[in-house]
Amino acid sequence: MAAIHLTLPRDAPAASSCATPAGAEALARLRAWPGEHRVAVGLSGGVDSSLTAALLVEAGWQVEGLTLWLMSGKGACCAEGLVDAAAICDQLGVPHHVVDFREHFRGQIVDFLVAGYAAGVTPLPCSRCNREVKFGPMLAWAETERGIERIATGHYARVRHGAAGDPLPVPGDGRDRHQLLRGLDGRKDQSYFLYDLPQGNLGRLVFPLGELTKADTRLEAERHGLRTAQKPESQDLCLADHHGSMRAFLDAYLPPRQGEIVLADGTVVGHHDGIEHFTIGQRKGLGVAWREPLHVVRLEAAMNRVVVAPRSEAARGSCVVGAVNWVSMAPPEEPVELTVQVRYRSGPERALLTPLPASEADRQAGRPYRVRLDFAEEQFSITPGQAAVFYAGEVLLGGGLIQP
Ligand SMILES: Nc1ncnc2c1ncn2[C@@H]1O[C@H](COP(=O)(O)OP(=O)(O)OP(=O)(O)O)[C@@H](O)[C@H]1O
């Protein structure tokens, strides 16, 4: 992949007292970090990654900015992001590398999303992007091209590197593993999207913002005089941002296909213009007038139908989760009680996880772990294609994809 190298050496900004206690703690942790203080910072041009780079420079690390060019276009995710990332590196006096990943992103994320929606699942692009586009390739690029082993990003999550002697609130013994913890800011916590990172990646990551709130980040960014300090939040999904909305993104790739909205017995209660515009559990925006509220319970791609049901029939008490990645604990052999998030924004729900035998296809794909989840309370938004992520308190134990 072609890389554009910009090296504008300047004096690093002088350290000043932090604006927040969390910022001061983050700085102290970075200063005390054991081992080599050389890092490539994934820079998107937003405030989170800008401050990540600024804190590392302030802590005395040797920093290089690395921006993956993911999409053509002008917006915050694209050209504007590249310009802001370059300006931040200029201000901090560190080199900036831009690597053209547009084709890789299109193949791994855009095509994957379009194929998933067309097949009636609601794919989760962000965890796949983290594994297949961001961390794996970023780490490989930094190591091969720059001889740098570590990557830092502005994710709101924490990694605990096999802290021997730490009391671990995890089932089993996870002491020899790199563990992933929720970001302390509950509203920003991004651990859900990181569940699929392999141990080899986690061991090389630095998340300086894991103990900051978003408000802390903006205050610290102001203190550093970063031009991105007050840059507005991006939407959860960069592709929706890029196209204006998720509907606009899907419209660009999937032509409208009229179909029926039906009850389980086949009664037609309405019409739609593409199953990709619906998701399991959805109640609002169905365009259906019925005597009681209806929820989407199934998307039937072959029939191009959306199946709906009253609330009493829409809940599910269990599901199967495949391609499980075990993060903070070794794969269990016995059932385990834990909490589960079935969506990024859904609350953790209590469930019993039972390991299932792997299928031959799972084994061949190198993803042999498959489990069944039985929820303490019935759920309304168990959606094939989304991730079910397992937690014990603040520790992310593992996660996988909800099977149809
Ligand atoms: N195109 C990119 N190239 C390199 N790193 C990236 C890129 N996009 C995101 N990252 C890294 O991943 C982190 C999380 O990305 P996300 O898309 O969730 O952005 P965000 O939380 O809005 O962060 P920011 O404010 O830095 O844009 C960023 O803070 C950044 O370190």
The ligand as an SDF file (V2000), in Angstrom:
LIG
                    3D

 31 33  0  0  0  0  0  0  0  0999 V2000
   -8.7910    6.2170    9.8120 N   0  0  0  0  0  0  0  0  0  0  0  0
   -8.1330    5.9590   10.9480 C   0  0  0  0  0  0  0  0  0  0  0  0
   -6.8000    5.8060   10.9480 N   0  0  0  0  0  0  0  0  0  0  0  0
   -6.1210    5.5290   12.0840 C   0  0  0  0  0  0  0  0  0  0  0  0
   -6.7230    5.3910   13.2770 N   0  0  0  0  0  0  0  0  0  0  0  0
   -8.0510    5.5340   13.3350 C   0  0  0  0  0  0  0  0  0  0  0  0
   -8.8310    5.8250   12.1900 C   0  0  0  0  0  0  0  0  0  0  0  0
  -10.1290    5.9220   12.5560 N   0  0  0  0  0  0  0  0  0  0  0  0
  -10.1610    5.6910   13.8800 C   0  0  0  0  0  0  0  0  0  0  0  0
   -8.9170    5.4620   14.3590 N   0  0  0  0  0  0  0  0  0  0  0  0
   -8.5350    5.1950   15.7580 C   0  0  0  0  0  0  0  0  0  0  0  0
   -9.5720    4.4860   16.4080 O   0  0  0  0  0  0  0  0  0  0  0  0
  -10.0880    5.2500   17.5110 C   0  0  0  0  0  0  0  0  0  0  0  0
  -11.5680    5.0650   17.6620 C   0  0  0  0  0  0  0  0  0  0  0  0
  -12.1720    5.3730   16.4450 O   0  0  0  0  0  0  0  0  0  0  0  0
  -13.6620    5.9020   16.3250 P   0  0  0  0  0  0  0  0  0  0  0  0
  -14.0260    5.8070   14.8990 O   0  0  0  0  0  0  0  0  0  0  0  0
  -14.4710    5.2200   17.3550 O   0  0  0  0  0  0  0  0  0  0  0  0
  -13.4730    7.4340   16.5850 O   0  0  0  0  0  0  0  0  0  0  0  0
  -13.8170    8.4130   17.7500 P   0  0  0  0  0  0  0  0  0  0  0  0
  -14.1650    7.7460   19.0430 O   0  0  0  0  0  0  0  0  0  0  0  0
  -14.7540    9.3980   17.1910 O   0  0  0  0  0  0  0  0  0  0  0  0
  -12.3510    9.0000   17.9440 O   0  0  0  0  0  0  0  0  0  0  0  0
  -11.7690   10.3450   17.3370 P   0  0  0  0  0  0  0  0  0  0  0  0
  -12.3370   11.4540   18.1780 O   0  0  0  0  0  0  0  0  0  0  0  0
  -10.2820   10.1830   17.4980 O   0  0  0  0  0  0  0  0  0  0  0  0
  -12.2080   10.3950   15.8960 O   0  0  0  0  0  0  0  0  0  0  0  0
   -9.6810    6.7030   17.2190 C   0  0  0  0  0  0  0  0  0  0  0  0
   -9.5650    7.4630   18.3990 O   0  0  0  0  0  0  0  0  0  0  0  0
   -8.3620    6.5260   16.5110 C   0  0  0  0  0  0  0  0  0  0  0  0
   -7.2990    6.3770   17.4320 O   0  0  0  0  0  0  0  0  0  0  0  0
  1  2  1  0
  2  3  1  0
  2  7  2  0
  3  4  2  0
  4  5  1  0
  5  6  2  0
  6  7  1  0
  6 10  1  0
  7  8  1  0
  8  9  2  0
  9 10  1  0
 10 11  1  0
 11 12  1  0
 11 30  1  0
 12 13  1  0
 13 14  1  0
 13 28  1  0
 14 15  1  0
 15 16  1  0
 16 17  2  0
 16 18  1  0
 16 19  1  0
 19 20  1  0
 20 21  2  0
 20 22  1  0
 20 23  1  0
 23 24  1  0
 24 25  2  0
 24 26  1  0
 24 27  1  0
 28 29  1  0
 28 30  1  0
 30 31  1  0
M  END
$$$$
